[in-house]
Amino acid sequence: MMRRLLRDPLAHFLVAGAAIWAVLAFAGEPVDPAERTILLTKEEQANLVLGFERTMGRPPTDAELDAQIESWVREEVLYREALRLGLDAGDPVVRRRLSTKMDDLAGAEVETARPSEETLTAWLRDHPGRFAEGERFTFSQKYFRSEDALHEALDAAGDANGHTISLPERMTDASYADIKAVFGSQFASQIARMQETSGAQVTSGYGYHLVDIEERVEGRQRPLSEIRDRVEADWRSSTAAARRARAFDLLREAYRIEVE
């Protein structure tokens, strides 16, 4: 029996947990009993009921709700003990999920907000290129990995030479949706506000660009009443992204980054 226990991964898990508990106690830092309290709030119980209803199409019985609660408690206990053992450290999947959850928290309020007609009217007015039908752009671009590299190229004599990247150097008769699909919404939004120009500095999720707008064909702008859902969805996603960016900037300022 002892040999079976020694080969059991769960036994290893429990032994490791006991060892950490013992070390903390020996060091004079016992685990706070309050931290061992698991509280299932009324709101969390309601979420369990809602999750069951969405899956089964009906409310749970008392026995089924008890089973849901027991499953939740089991998951919470194992989750907390995994954190105590540091099993989240060095795990890229956990790292990405937690960072994504932090990102989502910053934009969560926007997901349920109901923008006013004035807000959407202003959004449509400020971003006409996103919704105009038939609007087309012909442009060329040169890519730079950093803003300093772009400025150095501009300061150098002759034409600025960009860095190599798997992006088209030129797009012809492209719609806003075409540009967004290739370069991302940040780049496309800036292009949509431009008239014919040369040497415009544009940023994207990839880096920095010098853009020449060779031709812009104006499109027809539909009224808000006809495209309200599209405008609201665009407002919601863009506003959430902006809030996530601002939240990260605030958090980032609290850290000193050192790269060896």
C-alpha positions in Angstrom: 0.0 0.0 0.0 2.8 2.4 0.9 4.4 1.8 -2.5 1.1 2.7 -4.2 0.9 5.9 -2.3 4.4 6.8 -3.2 3.5 6.4 -6.9 0.2 8.4 -6.6 0.5 12.0 -8.0 -2.2 13.2 -5.6 -0.1 11.9 -2.6 2.8 13.9 -3.9 0.6 17.0 -4.2 -0.7 16.6 -0.6 2.8 15.9 0.8 4.1 19.1 -1.0 1.3 21.1 0.4 1.9 19.8 3.9 5.6 20.6 3.6 4.9 24.2 2.7 2.4 24.5 5.6 5.1 23.1 7.9 7.8 25.5 6.6 5.5 28.5 7.1 4.6 27.4 10.6 8.2 26.7 11.5 9.2 30.2 10.2 6.6 31.8 12.5 4.3 32.6 9.6 1.3 30.2 9.9 -1.4 30.5 7.3 -4.1 33.0 8.4 -7.2 30.9 9.2 -9.3 33.7 7.7 -7.7 32.9 4.3 -9.0 29.4 4.7 -12.6 30.6 4.7 -14.5 30.1 1.4 -17.5 32.3 1.0 -20.1 31.5 -1.6 -22.1 34.7 -2.0 -25.7 35.0 -3.1 -24.5 36.5 -6.3 -22.2 33.6 -7.0 -25.1 31.2 -6.3 -27.2 33.1 -8.7 -24.5 32.7 -11.3 -24.4 29.0 -10.7 -28.2 28.8 -11.2 -28.0 31.0 -14.4 -25.2 28.8 -15.8 -27.3 25.7 -15.2 -30.4 27.2 -16.8 -28.4 28.2 -19.9 -27.1 24.7 -20.3 -30.2 22.7 -19.4 -32.9 25.1 -20.3 -34.5 24.9 -16.9 -33.7 25.9 -13.3 -31.9 23.3 -11.2 -33.6 21.2 -8.5 -32.4 21.5 -4.9 -30.2 18.4 -5.4 -28.8 19.7 -8.6 -28.0 23.1 -7.0 -26.3 21.3 -4.1 -24.2 19.4 -6.7 -23.3 22.6 -8.5 -22.2 24.2 -5.2 -20.1 21.1 -4.3 -18.4 21.3 -7.7 -17.7 25.0 -7.2 -16.3 24.4 -3.7 -14.1 21.6 -5.0 -12.7 23.8 -7.8 -12.1 26.7 -5.4 -10.2 24.5 -2.9 -8.0 23.1 -5.6 -7.5 26.5 -7.2 -6.4 28.0 -3.9 -4.1 25.2 -3.0 -2.5 25.4 -6.5 -1.8 29.0 -5.9 -0.3 28.2 -2.5 2.0 25.7 -4.1 3.0 28.2 -6.8 1.7 26.0 -9.6 0.7 29.1 -11.5 4.3 30.3 -11.7 6.0 29.7 -15.1 2.8 28.5 -16.7 2.3 30.5 -20.0 -1.4 29.4 -20.3 -2.2 30.7 -16.7 -0.2 33.8 -17.4 -2.1 34.7 -20.5 -5.5 33.9 -19.0 -4.9 36.1 -16.0 -3.5 39.0 -18.0 -6.5 38.7 -20.4 -8.8 38.8 -17.4 -7.1 41.9 -16.1 -7.5 43.5 -19.5 -11.2 42.5 -19.7 -11.9 44.0 -16.3 -10.9 47.5 -17.6 -13.4 47.3 -20.4 -16.1 45.4 -18.7 -18.3 48.4 -17.9 -18.5 49.3 -21.6 -19.8 45.9 -22.5 -23.1 46.6 -20.8 -23.3 50.3 -21.2 -26.1 51.8 -23.4 -24.7 54.8 -25.3 -27.1 57.7 -25.9 -28.1 58.9 -29.3 -25.9 61.9 -28.9 -22.9 59.7 -28.2 -23.5 57.6 -31.3 -24.2 60.6 -33.4 -20.9 62.1 -32.4 -19.1 58.8 -32.9 -20.5 58.6 -36.5 -19.5 62.2 -37.2 -15.9 61.7 -35.8 -15.4 58.3 -37.7 -17.1 58.7 -41.1 -14.6 56.5 -42.9 -15.6 53.5 -40.9 -19.2 53.5 -42.1 -19.2 55.3 -45.5 -20.3 53.0 -48.4 -18.2 53.0 -51.5 -15.3 54.9 -49.9 -12.0 53.7 -51.3 -8.3 54.5 -50.7 -5.2 54.0 -52.8 -2.0 54.3 -50.7 1.6 53.1 -50.2 3.4 52.6 -46.9 6.9 52.0 -45.5 7.2 50.2 -42.2 9.5 51.0 -39.3 9.9 49.0 -36.1 10.3 52.0 -33.9 9.5 55.8 -33.9 13.2 56.6 -33.5 13.9 54.5 -36.7 11.2 56.4 -38.6 12.6 59.8 -37.5 16.2 58.7 -38.3 15.0 57.7 -41.8 13.3 61.1 -42.3 16.4 62.9 -41.2 18.6 61.0 -43.6 19.3 62.3 -47.0 17.1 60.9 -49.8 14.1 58.7 -49.6 13.3 56.9 -46.3 13.8 53.2 -46.5 11.5 51.1 -44.3 12.1 47.8 -42.6 11.0 44.4 -44.0 7.7 43.1 -42.9 5.0 40.8 -44.4 2.6 43.7 -45.1 1.8 45.1 -48.6 3.7 48.1 -49.6 0.7 49.4 -51.6 -3.0 48.9 -51.6 -5.2 50.0 -54.5 -8.9 50.9 -54.3 -9.1 49.5 -50.7 -12.1 50.0 -48.4 -11.9 50.7 -44.7 -12.7 47.1 -44.0 -9.9 45.9 -46.4 -7.4 48.1 -44.7 -8.5 47.1 -41.2 -8.2 43.4 -42.1 -4.6 43.8 -43.2 -3.2 46.6 -40.9 -5.6 46.6 -38.0 -8.2 49.1 -36.7 -5.7 51.6 -35.4 -4.0 52.1 -38.8 -7.3 52.0 -40.7 -8.9 54.7 -38.4 -6.1 57.1 -39.1 -6.2 56.5 -42.9 -10.0 57.1 -42.9 -9.4 60.6 -41.6 -6.8 61.5 -44.2 -7.1 63.3 -47.6 -4.5 62.9 -50.3 -1.1 63.5 -48.8 2.5 62.2 -48.7 4.8 61.4 -45.9 2.1 61.0 -43.2 3.2 59.3 -40.0 0.7 56.5 -39.0 0.9 54.0 -36.2 -0.4 50.5 -36.1 -0.2 47.4 -33.9 2.9 46.5 -35.9 4.9 49.7 -35.4 5.2 52.9 -37.4 4.6 53.8 -41.0 5.2 56.5 -43.5 2.1 56.7 -45.7 1.4 58.3 -49.1 -2.4 58.7 -49.8 -2.4 58.7 -53.6 -6.2 58.8 -54.0 -9.3 58.9 -51.9 -12.8 58.3 -53.4 -15.5 59.6 -51.1 -18.3 57.3 -50.1 -22.0 57.8 -49.2 -22.7 58.3 -45.5 -25.8 56.5 -44.3 -27.8 58.1 -41.4 -27.5 56.7 -37.9 -31.0 55.3 -37.9 -30.0 52.8 -40.7 -26.7 51.6 -39.2 -27.2 52.1 -35.5 -26.2 48.6 -34.6 -22.9 48.9 -36.5 -22.1 52.3 -35.0 -22.9 51.1 -31.4 -20.7 47.9 -31.9 -17.8 50.0 -33.2 -18.2 52.5 -30.3 -18.3 49.7 -27.8 -15.2 47.8 -29.0 -13.2 51.0 -29.6 -14.1 52.5 -26.2 -13.3 49.2 -24.4 -9.9 49.0 -26.1 -9.1 52.6 -25.2 -10.1 52.0 -21.5 -7.9 48.9 -21.4 -5.0 50.9 -22.8 -5.4 53.6 -20.2 -5.7 51.1 -17.4 -2.5 49.4 -18.5 -0.7 52.7 -18.7 -1.6 53.5 -15.1 -0.5 50.1 -13.9 2.7 50.2 -16.0 3.8 53.4 -14.3 4.0 51.5 -11.0 6.7 49.2 -12.3 10.4 49.7 -13.1 11.3 47.5 -16.0 14.9 46.1 -16.3 15.9 44.1 -19.3 19.1 42.1 -18.9 
